């Protein structure tokens, strides 16, 4: 027996950019529809316009979601600046630890704080989600 591999098989997972439809994809679909339509029953222009409007609306919604994500990230960064010097309770693997926020790091996707604990230890790179209480 001879083994047959799949045509165009790929071992890599598709990236996020290849999973969403873009304007070029929509135009390819539209041209394919035009090429294979029944010449005796052509598609109505209103139907084309409705499809284009729906796609434009979808694309604008996707852009709005991206901008909202950026806004939320920026808002978290701005609010986290106010934590410097404040007493906080932090959730750790061993339980709740009390300390003072010593510094803030804005590198990466989310702000991270360093906390000087009451026992004299330093908790580095604590995400804001681990802060239980601010005093």
C-alpha positions as CSV (number, residue, x, y, z in Angstrom):
1,X,0.0,0.0,0.0
2,X,1.1,3.5,-0.7
3,X,0.5,6.3,1.9
4,X,-1.2,9.4,0.6
5,X,-0.8,12.6,2.5
6,X,-3.4,15.3,2.5
7,X,-3.2,18.0,-0.1
8,X,-1.9,21.3,1.4
9,X,-1.5,19.7,4.9
10,X,0.2,21.9,7.3
11,X,1.6,21.0,10.8
12,X,1.4,24.6,12.0
13,X,-1.7,26.0,13.6
14,X,-3.3,29.0,11.8
15,X,-2.4,32.3,13.3
16,X,-5.1,34.7,14.6
17,X,-4.8,36.9,11.5
18,X,-5.6,33.9,9.2
19,X,-8.7,33.0,11.2
20,X,-10.6,36.2,10.5
21,X,-12.1,37.3,7.2
22,X,-10.8,40.5,5.7
23,X,-11.9,42.7,2.8
24,X,-9.9,40.7,0.3
25,X,-11.6,37.5,1.4
26,X,-15.0,39.1,1.1
27,X,-14.2,40.3,-2.5
28,X,-13.0,36.8,-3.4
29,X,-16.3,35.4,-2.2
30,X,-18.3,38.1,-4.1
31,X,-16.4,37.4,-7.3
32,X,-16.9,33.7,-7.0
33,X,-20.6,34.4,-6.5
34,X,-20.7,36.5,-9.7
35,X,-18.8,33.9,-11.7
36,X,-21.1,31.0,-10.7
37,X,-24.4,32.8,-10.7
38,X,-27.2,31.7,-13.0
39,X,-27.3,34.0,-16.0
40,X,-31.1,33.7,-16.2
41,X,-31.4,34.7,-12.5
42,X,-28.7,37.2,-11.7
43,X,-28.2,38.4,-8.2
44,X,-30.0,41.6,-7.3
45,X,-27.9,44.8,-6.8
46,X,-29.7,45.4,-3.5
47,X,-28.5,42.0,-2.3
48,X,-24.9,42.9,-3.2
49,X,-25.3,46.2,-1.3
50,X,-26.8,44.5,1.7
51,X,-23.9,42.0,1.8
52,X,-21.4,44.8,1.5
53,X,-23.1,46.8,4.3
54,X,-23.1,43.8,6.6
55,X,-19.5,43.1,6.0
56,X,-18.6,46.8,6.6
57,X,-20.6,46.7,9.8
58,X,-18.8,43.6,10.9
59,X,-15.4,45.0,10.1
60,X,-16.2,48.2,12.0
61,X,-17.4,46.2,15.0
62,X,-14.1,44.3,15.1
63,X,-12.1,47.5,15.0
64,X,-14.2,48.9,17.8
65,X,-13.5,45.9,19.9
66,X,-9.8,46.2,19.3
67,X,-9.9,49.9,20.4
68,X,-11.9,49.1,23.5
69,X,-9.3,46.5,24.5
70,X,-6.6,49.1,24.1
71,X,-8.6,51.6,26.1
72,X,-9.1,49.1,29.0
73,X,-5.4,48.3,29.0
74,X,-4.5,52.0,29.1
75,X,-7.1,52.7,31.9
76,X,-5.6,49.9,34.0
77,X,-2.1,51.3,33.5
78,X,-3.3,54.8,34.6
79,X,-5.2,53.5,37.6
80,X,-2.2,51.4,38.7
81,X,0.0,54.4,39.0
82,X,-2.1,55.5,42.0
83,X,-1.1,52.3,43.9
84,X,2.5,53.3,44.4
85,X,3.1,53.9,48.2
86,X,-0.3,52.4,49.1
87,X,-0.7,49.5,51.5
88,X,-2.2,46.4,49.8
89,X,-3.2,42.8,50.6
90,X,-1.8,40.4,48.0
91,X,-3.0,36.9,47.3
92,X,0.0,34.4,47.0
93,X,0.3,30.7,46.9
94,X,0.8,30.6,50.6
95,X,-2.0,32.9,51.5
96,X,-2.7,36.6,52.0
97,X,0.3,38.9,52.4
98,X,0.2,42.6,53.4
99,X,2.7,45.1,52.1
100,X,3.3,48.4,50.4
101,X,3.5,48.9,46.6
102,X,7.1,50.0,45.9
103,X,7.2,50.2,42.1
104,X,5.2,49.7,38.9
105,X,6.1,48.0,35.6
106,X,4.2,48.9,32.5
107,X,6.1,46.4,30.2
108,X,4.0,43.7,28.6
109,X,0.2,43.3,28.3
110,X,-0.8,44.3,31.9
111,X,0.7,46.5,34.6
112,X,2.8,44.6,37.3
113,X,3.7,45.9,40.7
114,X,6.4,45.2,43.2
115,X,5.3,44.9,46.8
116,X,7.5,45.3,49.9
117,X,6.0,43.0,52.5
118,X,5.7,43.6,56.2
119,X,8.2,40.8,56.8
120,X,10.8,42.6,54.6
121,X,10.5,40.4,51.5
122,X,9.8,41.8,48.0
123,X,7.1,40.3,45.8
124,X,8.2,41.2,42.3
125,X,5.9,41.4,39.2
126,X,2.5,41.0,41.0
127,X,-0.4,41.3,38.6
128,X,-3.2,43.6,39.6
129,X,-5.6,40.6,39.7
130,X,-3.7,39.3,42.7
131,X,-4.3,42.5,44.8
132,X,-7.2,41.8,47.1
133,X,-7.4,45.0,49.1
134,X,-6.0,48.6,48.8
135,X,-5.7,50.8,51.9
